Amino acid sequence: MADTTTASEQGGMKKTLSLWNFFTIGFGAIIGTGWVLQVGDWMVVGGGPVPAMISFLLGAIALVPIGAVFGELTAAIPVSGGIVEYVDRTFGHTASYITGWFLALGNGILCPWEAIAISTLVSDMFGGLPGLEFLRAFKLYTILGADVYLIPTVIALGFAAYVIFLNFRGASSAAKLQAFLTKALLCGMLLAMGVSFVTGSPDNAMPVFSQVANAGGGEPATESTNLFAGIVSVLVLTPFFYAGFDTIPQQAEEAAEGLNWNKFGKIITLALLASGGFYMVCIYSFGTILPWHDFVEQPVPALACLKNINMILYIAMLVIATLGPMGPMNSFYGATSRIMLAMGRKGQLPEQFAEVDERSGAPKLACVVLAVITVVGPFLGKNMLIPLTNVSALAFIFSCTMVALACLKMRYTEPDLPRPYKVPGGKFGICLAIAAGAIIIGLLVLPFSPASLNLVEWSIVLGWLAVGLVLMAITKARKKA
């Protein structure tokens, strides 16, 4: 029987999400289109499919303790935008605000980014098919060297509008879309595996490491000089491609009644490991369809190699790749709106952000703000948000590390807090999470790291922080008035 109770009758948020819903929210947020669009770049940076596979395995393992920390705190304190609550209870209002504000940046900016990815795929890939040249017939303008076309922009806006509509209807509607997209992504992985099994060979992944100088993607050459350096070079990129598991706890307040919170704590780790397995299978499959040196010579090689094998398979993978960005967009839309909701409840943002729709339970003002940000995306061009990828990774890992520190401190300040799920290894496991976060932050900020932020990216980080501090001051002034 359908659930007809209003959100107000359930404490403001409508409680409908199952363990499977939470898994698909996290898995869909992590797996977008990177496995199609950038698998060739991973091989080039690492010096082969094998180093890339090792890097994604190590990246998943490194983030498992952080996922376990989220599991413990969310199971103990299942509220929307829980990160804001955890840090507020341990390190105070200002630290909580900065953490939530940076996570809103790291998550929220991915909504317009995914809209850009859709318009790019429609214009660059579909627009290159016979009979579909009209998709690139009406150029609007060029921005930062990227052409923006009318029809792909309209199509991307349609995808974005659908995601926005579902999120305004509430978490249950958005979760149904996420379940469908998860199945579509799995079909894409199975397609790559099948082609590799029929036409490929493990010998195509050899040699284990070698440098490439003629790649056709975004990374034209291998800078690493040995296997270890290749693994490290890809490893520092993996946090961005694993970002998204934190979307699971952001919507914990909407968990269905009677949910097993011990199992919930394990869902986050499961989503991480499943994503790692997905990435590794895709890297292996694409890396063995044909000799990997030949594979990386063309732009977007994952699609190019299928186009040369069978046009039907190519179109099928292209459709899956175009649907892929809707998963992260949907998950990050829901998660970021809950972060803003939590900040509104704490008085860190204007109180209007704390209001939810009576029937759907969706945060009203937060959803409106994110809708505006998302629909702007397709108009910005594919090169506009490139600097924000590292910024997003830094904001995400910083917030995760703050949560791990909060988890450790809460073991001492609130030892009697009921914890249906606990981090394996206890305090030592929590310390591993802190160490993993600190190492990844170091790789992103230390000047000698291959993934260190440049001047433009630092300007974005500091500018976002300045805007956040001003907004916090205005909110405080209004509360005193």
Helices and strands as residue ranges (DSSP letters): G 8-10, H 19-30, H 34-37, H 39-46, H 49-76, H 82-91, H 93-108, H 110-124, G 126-128, G 133-136, E 139-143, E 146-149, H 150-169, H 171-199, G 202-205, H 227-235, H 238-242, H 247-250, G 252-254, H 261-289, H 292-295, H 301-309, H 311-323, H 326-345, G 351-354, H 364-376, G 377-379, H 388-413, H 426-445, H 455-480
